[in-house]
Amino acid sequence: ITVSGPTSTCSTSSRRIQHSSAFTMARLFELTLTVVLGLCLVTHAIAADDKSKKDKKDKDKDKDSDDDEEEPKLLVTKKAWFDVEVDDEPIGRFVVGLFGEVAPITVANFAALARGNYRMDPKFGYKNTYIHRVVQDHVIQGGDITVGDGTGGKSIYGADFADETFDLSHDDKGWISMANAGPDSNNSQFFITLQPARFLDKRHVAFGKVIEGMDVVEKIGEVSVDDFGRPKKPVLIKDCGVQHTHPYELKPKSNLAEQAAKLLGKDKPDTKA
């Protein structure tokens, strides 16, 4: 007698249990893998967000650092003076404070030419040269010591020399700056601003400022000119020179106004015309 029923039933049940166990393990593995991958993605996202926040914080810190950076001190190391005539009539003297610590190379060139007789050459300097260009309410320009019409000029370093610094801004009238024909083409020619001209920043090297006689500079700025900006009456630098001085800091105009207001017993300077 063969008894097969119970054995067959047990075998089938065993196979079902094994299949169910394998299926459960596979699902568990799949679930575990999903959780691990999810955690990895979350961790990566958190790390990326932290990096983004750190980069933004560093950028803001750098920006704040740039904003807090102090402007260069306007330390007057020399003074250059110029006596001017218009159509052979003296109109006065203006004096330029030169910032030798900010732009030592440019100041040395300008001071040598203002002193004149460079290398024992009486024509190597600004004396007896002309203000050859006037743009009303903008600039007066001179310093062409070779030709006299704005097409010439030379420096103590040779035909021309490189832009030294753009640290100073043409943010007010009275700034004296190097005229040029493009980058690194400075020679002896210069201009003086008649009003703020910030669009000249990063293009021309400012190195000094009129500290006395701005009214004389403004008189030059009012002379009649032709269509090319050339004065109809000769504007001559009759004499010039350099006055050595103990270095001192030139305070911004706004600070001077505040100081004057305090002396007068006011909290703020009166800005009304």
C-alpha positions in Angstrom: 0.0 0.0 0.0 1.5 3.4 -1.0 0.8 6.4 1.1 1.4 9.5 -0.9 -1.2 12.1 0.1 0.3 13.6 3.3 3.9 13.7 1.9 2.8 15.5 -1.3 0.9 18.1 0.8 3.9 18.7 3.1 6.2 19.2 0.2 3.8 21.7 -1.5 3.5 23.7 1.8 7.3 23.8 2.2 7.7 25.2 -1.3 5.1 27.8 -0.6 6.8 28.9 2.6 10.2 29.1 0.9 8.7 31.2 -1.9 6.9 33.5 0.5 10.1 33.9 2.6 12.2 34.7 -0.6 9.5 37.2 -1.7 9.5 38.8 1.7 13.3 39.1 1.8 13.3 40.6 -1.7 10.7 43.2 -0.7 12.7 44.0 2.5 15.8 44.4 0.5 14.0 46.7 -2.0 12.6 48.7 0.9 15.9 49.0 2.6 17.6 50.1 -0.7 14.9 52.7 -1.2 15.3 54.1 2.3 19.1 54.2 1.9 18.9 56.0 -1.4 16.4 58.4 0.0 18.6 59.2 3.0 21.5 59.7 0.5 19.5 62.2 -1.5 18.3 64.0 1.6 21.9 64.2 2.9 23.2 65.5 -0.4 20.4 68.1 -0.6 21.2 69.3 2.9 24.9 69.5 2.1 24.2 71.4 -1.1 21.9 73.8 0.8 24.5 74.3 3.5 27.2 75.0 0.8 24.9 77.5 -0.9 24.2 79.3 2.3 28.0 79.3 3.2 28.9 80.7 -0.3 26.2 83.4 0.0 27.4 84.3 3.5 31.1 84.5 2.3 30.0 86.6 -0.7 28.0 89.0 1.6 31.0 89.1 3.9 33.3 90.0 1.0 30.9 92.6 -0.2 30.6 94.2 3.3 34.4 94.1 3.5 34.6 96.0 0.2 32.0 98.5 1.3 33.9 99.0 4.6 37.3 99.5 2.8 38.6 103.0 3.5 39.1 105.5 0.8 42.8 106.3 0.1 43.9 109.2 2.4 44.5 112.4 0.4 47.9 113.1 1.8 49.4 116.3 0.2 53.1 115.8 -0.2 53.9 118.7 -2.5 52.2 121.8 -3.8 52.5 123.0 -7.4 51.5 126.6 -8.2 50.6 128.2 -11.6 50.4 131.9 -12.5 48.1 132.3 -15.5 47.5 135.0 -18.1 44.7 135.4 -20.5 45.5 137.5 -23.6 48.6 138.8 -21.7 46.5 139.9 -18.7 47.2 138.2 -15.4 44.2 136.5 -13.9 45.8 135.0 -10.8 47.3 131.8 -9.4 46.0 128.4 -8.6 47.7 125.8 -6.4 47.5 122.1 -6.7 47.9 119.7 -3.8 49.7 116.5 -5.1 49.1 113.1 -3.5 52.5 111.6 -3.6 51.7 108.5 -1.5 48.8 107.4 -3.8 50.5 108.1 -7.1 54.2 108.7 -6.5 55.3 108.1 -10.2 52.7 110.4 -11.6 53.3 113.1 -9.0 57.1 112.9 -9.6 56.6 113.5 -13.3 54.1 116.4 -12.8 56.2 118.1 -10.1 59.4 117.9 -12.2 57.6 119.6 -15.1 56.1 122.2 -12.8 59.5 122.9 -11.4 60.8 123.2 -15.0 64.2 123.3 -16.6 64.3 119.5 -16.4 67.7 118.1 -17.4 68.9 121.7 -17.9 66.4 122.2 -20.7 64.3 125.4 -20.3 61.6 124.1 -22.6 61.2 120.8 -20.6 58.5 122.0 -18.3 55.1 123.8 -18.0 56.4 127.3 -17.9 55.3 129.4 -20.9 53.0 126.6 -22.2 49.3 127.0 -22.9 45.9 125.8 -21.8 45.0 124.5 -25.2 41.6 123.1 -24.6 38.5 124.2 -22.6 35.3 122.3 -22.4 32.9 124.6 -20.5 31.4 123.0 -17.3 33.7 120.0 -17.8 37.5 120.4 -17.9 40.4 122.7 -18.9 43.4 120.9 -20.4 47.0 121.9 -20.8 50.6 120.5 -20.5 51.5 119.9 -24.1 55.1 121.0 -23.7 56.3 120.0 -27.2 53.7 121.1 -29.7 51.2 123.2 -27.7 48.0 122.1 -29.3 47.2 118.8 -27.6 49.0 116.6 -30.2 52.3 116.4 -28.3 53.8 116.1 -24.9 56.5 114.0 -23.2 57.3 112.8 -19.7 60.4 112.6 -17.6 60.3 108.8 -18.2 60.3 109.1 -22.0 57.6 109.6 -24.6 54.9 108.2 -22.2 54.4 106.0 -19.2 51.8 103.5 -17.8 48.7 104.2 -15.8 49.8 104.1 -12.2 46.6 103.8 -10.2 42.8 104.5 -10.5 42.3 104.7 -6.7 41.1 108.3 -6.8 37.7 109.3 -8.2 36.9 112.4 -10.2 34.0 113.0 -7.7 34.3 116.8 -7.4 35.5 119.8 -9.3 39.2 120.7 -9.0 40.7 117.2 -9.6 43.8 117.2 -11.7 44.3 114.1 -13.8 46.4 112.8 -16.6 45.1 113.3 -20.2 45.9 110.4 -22.4 45.3 108.8 -25.8 44.2 105.5 -24.4 45.6 103.1 -21.7 49.2 103.6 -20.6 49.8 106.7 -22.8 50.5 109.4 -20.1 53.0 112.1 -20.9 52.9 115.7 -19.7 49.3 116.6 -20.6 46.8 117.1 -17.8 43.3 118.3 -17.2 41.4 119.9 -14.3 37.7 119.1 -13.7 35.2 121.9 -13.5 32.5 119.6 -12.0 32.3 116.0 -10.9 33.1 113.6 -13.7 32.9 110.0 -12.4 32.7 108.6 -15.9 36.4 109.4 -16.2 37.2 107.0 -13.3 39.3 104.0 -14.3 40.3 105.7 -17.5 42.4 108.6 -16.3 44.9 108.8 -13.4 43.8 111.4 -10.8 46.8 112.5 -8.6 46.0 115.9 -7.2 43.5 118.5 -6.4 43.2 122.3 -6.6 43.5 123.6 -3.0 43.8 127.3 -3.7 42.6 129.5 -6.6 39.7 127.4 -7.9 38.2 130.7 -9.0 41.1 131.2 -11.3 40.6 127.7 -12.8 36.9 128.6 -13.3 37.8 131.8 -15.0 39.8 129.8 -17.5 36.8 127.5 -17.9 34.7 130.5 -19.0 37.0 131.8 -21.8 35.5 131.9 -25.3 36.5 128.9 -27.5 36.1 127.9 -31.1 34.2 124.8 -32.3 37.1 122.6 -31.3 37.4 123.8 -27.8 40.5 125.9 -28.4 40.5 129.3 -26.5 40.1 132.2 -28.8 42.5 134.2 -26.6 45.8 132.6 -25.5 45.7 131.2 -22.0 49.3 131.1 -20.9 51.0 129.5 -17.8 53.3 132.5 -17.3 55.2 130.9 -14.4 55.0 127.9 -12.2 56.9 126.0 -9.5 56.8 123.5 -6.7 56.4 124.3 -3.0 57.5 121.6 -0.6 55.4 121.1 2.4 55.1 118.8 5.5 52.7 116.1 4.4 49.1 116.7 5.6 45.8 115.1 5.0 43.3 116.9 2.8 39.9 116.4 4.2 36.9 115.8 1.9 34.8 118.9 1.4 31.8 117.3 3.2 34.0 116.8 6.3 35.2 120.4 6.2 31.6 121.6 6.0 30.6 119.5 9.0 33.6 120.9 10.9 32.6 124.4 10.0 29.0 123.8 11.1 30.2 122.5 14.5 32.2 125.7 14.9 29.1 127.7 14.2 27.1 125.7 16.6 25.0 123.8 14.0 24.4 120.1 14.0 24.5 119.9 10.2 25.9 122.2 7.5 23.5 124.5 5.7 23.3 123.1 2.2 20.9 125.7 0.8 22.2 128.0 -2.0 
